Amino acid sequence: MTNQIISKERVAQNGEVFTAPREVNAMLDLVQGESYRIDSKFLEPSAGTGNFLVEILRRKLKTAKDFATDQAKWENAALRSLASIYSIELMEDNVETSRKRLYEIFQTEYESLFVNSFHREISKAAKFIIETNTICGDTLKMLRADGTPIAFTEWNFKGEYAMRRLFTLQSLIEWNRAQEAIQGNLFAQELLPQKVHRPTKIKNLKDK
């Protein structure tokens, strides 16, 4: 009863709405080709506990499994899949739940495919990417929970290195609005990043 009361209070105060898996899949099927494409980027501006995020990841990991010819190629495709999924959520506990669900899906698939050869460095890199891309904040105010501007990382993977460029949400929205984009391009080459990180070895992504 207590949980139900808390849930009703939160819904009333924060407008939380949780989309059921059946509806999630029906909506993703409308963009079926993109939802299975490894590098197709998705931004969920009100992620809740991650129902959309986890289904997108499942679809992308299916593509990785179907087309990767060895472990290294699967690892690359799986990390790129995680790196293409972005979210914002107001409630901190929901953010933690989303992160946990995404990581569990990744790690379960990883260990099932490569029982005796999975690498802990790859798992730690996956966790780092998830924590970087799932943000606790207010989409409408474009601010993180700590009051700083929301910014997203554009990831590129080349060999054993990860390249990262940081863009504020405000700059991304303004650029897409100026282009009158029907389907937004989350990152564009014409945009100047707020910050460019040095190339980092994937195995070192665990170190912030």
N, C-alpha and C positions, 0 to 999 in steps of 0.2 A: 504493500500500500504506500509506503514512504517513497519508493522509487517512482511509483505512478504519479504521486503528488509533485515530486521534484520535476518529473518529466513535463507535466502540465504547466508548471510554473515557468520552466525554461522555454517551452513552446510559446507561451503567452508573452514572455519578456523578449525573447530573441528571435522568434519567428522560425524556429527549427522545423524543417520538414525533411523526412527521410524517405527517399524513393526506393520502392521495393525492387528486388533483383529482376523481376519479370519486366517491369517498366523500363529499368535501366537497359536491359538487353534489347527491348523493342526500339528504344531511342537510338542506341548505338548501331542497330541494324540499318537505320536510315542513312548512316555514313559508314557502311560496312567495310568498304575498301580501305578507308582511312583508318578505321579502328584496328585493323590488322597490320597496317604498315608500320614498320619499326620506327622510322624517323618522323612520322606524322605527330605533330605536337598538339597536346590537349591541355587546356586550362579550365579547371573547375573553380569558379569564383566563390562558391559556397558549398564546400566539400562534405560537410557533415562528418560521418564516420568512414567515408571513402567508398561508398557503394559503386559510384561511377569509376573511381580510380582503379579499384581492384579488378573490375571486369575489363577495363581497357588493358591493364597489365596482362591478364590471362590471355587475351586475344593476341597481344604482341608476342608473348612468350610461346604461344602456339606457332606463330610464324617463325620464330627463332628456332624452335625444335624441328620444324618441317624443312628448313632450308640450310641450317648450319651443318657443315660437313665434318667438323671436329670440335673438340672442347673449346679451343681458343676462339673459334668463330662464334660459338654459342655464347661464350662469356662476353664477347664484344657486343653481340646483338642484344643480349639481355641487359647489359649496362646502358646501351643506347635506348632501349625501351624504357627503362626507369627514368633516364634523363629527359625523355620527351613528355613526361607526365608532370603537370604543375597543378598546385591547388592553393587556395586560401580558405581558411576557416576561422571563425571568430572564437569558438570555444576551445580552450587549450586541451581539455580531455578528449575531445573529438579528434584533434590533430594527432595526439599520441596514439589513439586507436587506429587512425588511418595509416600512420607510419608503421605500426606493428603489423597490420594486415598486409600491407604491401611487402614488407620484409619477409613475412612468413610465406607468402606465395612465391616470392623469388627463391628463398632458401630451400623450400620444399622441392621445388622443381629442380634446382641446382643439384641437390644431394640425391634426388631420385635418378637423374640422368648420369651423374658421375660419382657413384657411390664411394669409390676409393681414391678419387683424384681431385675432388673439389679443393679450391684454395681459399684459405681464410682471408687472404688479402683481398680477394675479389668480393667476398661476403662483406667485409668491412667497407670496401668502396661502395658497394650497393647501399649499405646503410647510410653512408655519408651523402650519397646522391639523394636518397629519399628525404633525409632530414633537411637538406638544402632546398629541395623543391616543394616541400609541403610546409606552408607558412601559416603561422598563427597571426591573424590580423583582421582588419576591417576593410573589405574590398571597396565599399563606398567612400570611405575616408582615405583610402590608399595608404594606410599606415599599419605597420606591424604592432603587435601587442606592446612593445616597448616604446612606441611613439615615433620610430624612425620610418622613413618612406619604404614601402614595399618594393623590392627589387627582385628580379628573376635572373637566373644564370642560364646563359646559352652554352650548351656543352658541345664540344667536338672531340672525337676520339681518333687519334692517329697512332697506330702501333701501340706501344706501351704507355703513351702519354695522353693526358686529358687537357684540353684547352678550354678556358672558361672566360666568358665576357658577361659583365653584369649590366642590366638595364633596369631602370625604374619602371614601375607599372604605369606611372603617369606619362612617361615618354612613349611607351608602347601604345597606350590608348590614344594619345594625341596624334601619333603618326598614322595609325590606322584610320582615325577619324578624318584626318586631312586627305587620306587617299580614298575616302569614301568606300572603304573595303566592305564587300558583302560578306566574304569569308575572311576573317582576320589572319594576317601573317604575323605570328607572335613576335618573331625577330626579323629584321630586315637589314640588309647590308648597308643601306643608306643611313641607318641610325648610328649615332656615336654612342658607344658604351660609356657607362658611368665609371667602370673600372675594367681593366684587363689583367687577369692573373697570369703569372708565368706558367708555362707548360709544367704540369706535375705528373710524375709517374703514377699510374693508376693504383699501384700497390701502396702508394703513400697518401691517397685521398682521405684516409682515416684521420690524418693529422690536419686539423683546422689551422 
